[in-house]
Amino acid sequence: MNAVVRIVESSREVPEPVAESRLAVVMPAKDEAAAVAAVVASVRRCLPGAVVIVVDDASGDDTAAVAEAAGAVVLRLPVSLGAWGAAQTGMRYALRLGCDTVITMDADGQHRAEEIPKLLQARRATGADVIIGAYPERGSRLRRLAWRLFRLLSGFSFADLTSGFRLYDHAALCLLASPRATLLEYQDLGVLLLLRAQGLVIAETPVTMRPRLDGKSRVFASWWRVGLYMVQTVLLLLSFSHRRRRPKAE
């Protein structure tokens, strides 16, 4: 299978492929004590030079201690900020360390560290600012219906709009670590909308994923959570759609 599926339109030219520099892997984690050690170990094995940052989103279990024992740098949040708030915290810390490339991945074992080279390869091939690791086969019938709605409202044609397995370059990191990405829950679609609005180039590449090692998804933990996620995402999509249609002032 071709490594790069597609690139969305951008307001600037695609740059020449870039070389990897200091890399950080950021993992938001909440109550993932049963899985996080194995995930950290797999990343350290596959990317021995990378900084592994686990952001403990006010877990009620031993996630922080387990991740730290496995060799990760652990940031402990005193209150839960949600998946996006935790990811943004990790990105800001990575920038402070001097990293200019970040891979975000789940701490529950779904995302495979062995697939990270595919993201790096896609970045070299396209020069894109953001690479999405796409695995649409994971989508249930209801999730696929949601993706169809999201594509209609956003104008994106990506196969896996909600994958959290992504690569961000320095330009994307600076944008996502800024206050403008802090006001709302920008998880998934909101991040892509914000990046596109600033003219950054986004691509996706196929990867494989596995079932969660333990527990269940935070977003799909209940129908109430699913409903809240859908409402937040649709409102974000409508907001950005309005901005795209609004004529520029003379």
C-alpha positions in Angstrom: 0.0 0.0 0.0 1.2 3.5 -0.8 2.6 5.1 2.3 0.8 8.4 1.8 -2.9 8.5 1.2 -3.6 12.1 0.4 -2.8 15.7 1.3 -5.4 18.4 1.9 -5.3 21.7 0.2 -3.1 24.4 1.8 -2.6 28.1 1.4 1.2 27.6 1.1 3.4 25.4 -1.0 4.5 22.0 0.3 8.2 22.4 1.5 11.0 20.1 0.7 11.1 16.9 2.9 12.7 17.6 6.2 15.0 15.5 8.3 14.0 14.2 11.7 15.4 16.1 14.7 14.7 15.8 18.4 11.5 13.8 18.8 9.1 13.5 21.7 6.2 11.0 22.1 3.3 12.5 24.1 0.8 10.2 25.7 -2.2 11.6 27.6 -3.2 9.0 30.2 -6.1 8.6 32.6 -6.5 5.4 34.7 -4.2 3.5 32.3 -2.0 1.7 35.0 -2.7 -1.7 33.4 -1.5 -0.7 29.9 0.9 2.3 30.1 4.1 0.4 31.0 3.9 -1.8 28.0 3.2 1.1 25.7 6.1 3.2 27.1 8.4 0.2 26.8 7.5 -0.4 23.2 8.2 3.3 22.3 11.5 3.2 24.1 12.4 0.0 22.3 11.4 1.3 18.8 12.7 4.9 19.3 15.6 4.8 21.8 16.5 8.4 21.2 13.0 9.8 21.7 11.7 11.6 24.9 8.6 9.7 26.1 6.2 12.1 27.9 3.2 10.7 29.8 0.7 13.3 31.0 -1.3 11.8 33.9 -4.7 13.4 33.6 -5.5 13.3 37.3 -5.8 9.5 37.3 -7.4 7.6 40.2 -5.0 4.7 39.9 -1.2 4.3 39.7 -0.8 5.4 36.1 1.9 8.1 37.0 4.0 5.7 39.1 3.8 2.9 36.6 4.7 5.1 33.7 7.6 6.6 35.6 8.9 3.2 36.5 8.8 2.2 32.8 11.1 5.1 31.9 8.7 7.9 30.9 8.9 11.6 31.9 5.6 12.0 33.8 3.7 15.2 34.1 1.0 15.0 36.8 -2.1 17.2 36.4 -3.8 18.1 39.7 -7.2 18.3 37.9 -8.4 16.5 34.8 -8.1 18.6 31.7 -9.4 16.0 29.3 -7.6 14.3 26.5 -6.8 17.5 24.5 -5.8 19.5 27.6 -3.4 16.7 28.6 -2.0 16.4 25.1 -1.4 20.2 24.9 0.4 20.1 28.2 2.7 17.5 26.8 3.3 19.5 23.6 4.2 22.6 25.6 6.7 20.6 27.7 8.2 19.1 24.6 8.8 22.6 23.2 10.5 23.6 26.5 12.8 20.6 26.1 13.8 21.8 22.6 11.9 19.1 20.7 10.5 20.1 17.3 8.7 17.0 16.4 6.0 15.3 18.5 4.1 12.0 18.0 0.9 11.8 20.0 -0.5 8.4 20.8 -2.8 6.7 23.2 -1.6 5.1 26.4 -4.1 2.3 26.2 -2.2 0.1 23.7 -4.3 0.8 20.6 -1.5 2.7 18.8 1.5 0.6 17.9 5.0 2.1 18.4 6.2 -0.1 15.5 4.0 2.1 13.2 5.7 5.4 14.1 8.3 5.0 11.3 5.4 5.1 8.8 4.5 8.6 10.1 8.2 9.7 9.9 8.4 8.3 6.4 5.2 10.1 5.3 6.6 13.3 6.7 9.8 12.9 4.7 7.9 12.1 1.5 5.4 15.0 1.7 7.0 17.7 3.9 3.6 18.1 5.5 3.4 19.7 8.9 1.0 17.1 10.3 0.7 13.4 9.5 -2.4 11.4 10.7 -2.0 7.7 11.3 -5.1 6.3 9.6 -6.8 3.1 10.5 -10.5 3.4 9.4 -11.1 -0.3 9.8 -11.4 0.4 13.6 -14.7 2.3 13.0 -18.0 0.8 14.0 -21.1 1.5 11.9 -22.0 4.4 14.1 -18.5 5.8 14.1 -18.5 5.6 10.3 -21.8 7.5 10.2 -20.2 10.2 12.4 -17.2 10.4 10.2 -19.4 10.9 7.2 -21.2 13.8 8.9 -17.8 15.3 10.0 -16.5 15.1 6.4 -19.6 16.8 5.1 -19.4 19.7 7.5 -15.6 20.1 7.4 -14.7 19.5 3.8 -12.0 17.1 4.8 -11.7 13.8 2.9 -9.4 11.9 5.3 -10.2 8.3 5.9 -9.7 8.5 9.7 -10.7 11.9 11.0 -10.5 11.1 14.7 -7.3 9.2 15.0 -5.1 10.5 17.8 -2.0 8.8 16.4 -0.4 11.9 14.8 2.9 13.6 14.0 3.2 17.3 14.5 6.2 19.4 13.3 7.5 22.6 15.0 5.1 25.0 13.2 2.1 22.8 14.2 3.4 22.5 17.8 3.8 26.2 18.2 0.2 26.7 17.0 -1.3 24.0 19.2 0.6 25.1 22.3 -0.6 28.6 21.9 -3.6 30.2 23.8 -5.7 30.1 20.6 -5.8 26.3 20.9 -6.8 26.4 24.6 -10.3 27.9 24.6 -12.2 24.8 23.5 -12.0 21.1 23.5 -10.0 20.9 20.2 -9.5 17.1 20.3 -9.6 15.4 16.9 -11.5 17.6 14.4 -10.9 20.9 16.2 -7.1 20.4 15.9 -7.3 19.8 12.2 -9.6 22.8 11.6 -7.3 25.1 13.5 -4.3 23.8 11.6 -5.9 24.2 8.2 -7.2 27.7 9.1 -3.5 28.7 9.6 -2.4 27.2 6.3 -0.5 24.2 7.6 -0.3 21.1 5.4 -1.9 17.9 6.7 -1.5 14.4 5.3 -2.5 10.9 6.4 -0.8 7.6 6.0 -2.3 4.1 6.7 -1.2 2.3 9.9 -2.4 -0.7 11.8 -3.9 -0.6 15.3 -4.8 -3.1 17.9 -7.7 -3.4 20.4 -7.3 -1.6 23.8 -5.2 -3.6 26.2 -7.4 -2.7 29.1 -10.4 -0.5 30.0 -12.6 1.4 27.6 -12.6 4.6 25.6 -13.2 7.9 27.5 -15.2 9.3 24.7 -17.4 6.2 24.2 -17.6 5.3 27.9 -21.4 6.1 27.8 -24.0 7.4 25.5 -24.0 10.7 27.4 -20.3 11.1 26.6 -20.9 10.2 23.0 -23.6 12.8 22.8 -21.5 15.5 24.4 -18.6 14.7 22.0 -20.9 14.9 19.0 -22.4 18.3 20.0 -19.0 19.8 20.8 -17.5 18.6 17.5 -20.5 19.7 15.3 -20.4 23.2 16.9 -16.7 23.5 16.2 -17.3 22.4 12.6 -20.1 24.9 12.1 -18.0 27.6 13.6 -15.0 27.0 11.3 -17.3 26.5 8.3 -18.8 30.0 9.0 -15.3 31.5 9.1 -14.4 30.0 5.8 -17.5 31.4 4.1 -17.2 34.8 5.6 -15.9 37.3 3.0 -12.7 39.1 3.8 -12.9 42.8 4.6 -11.7 45.2 1.9 
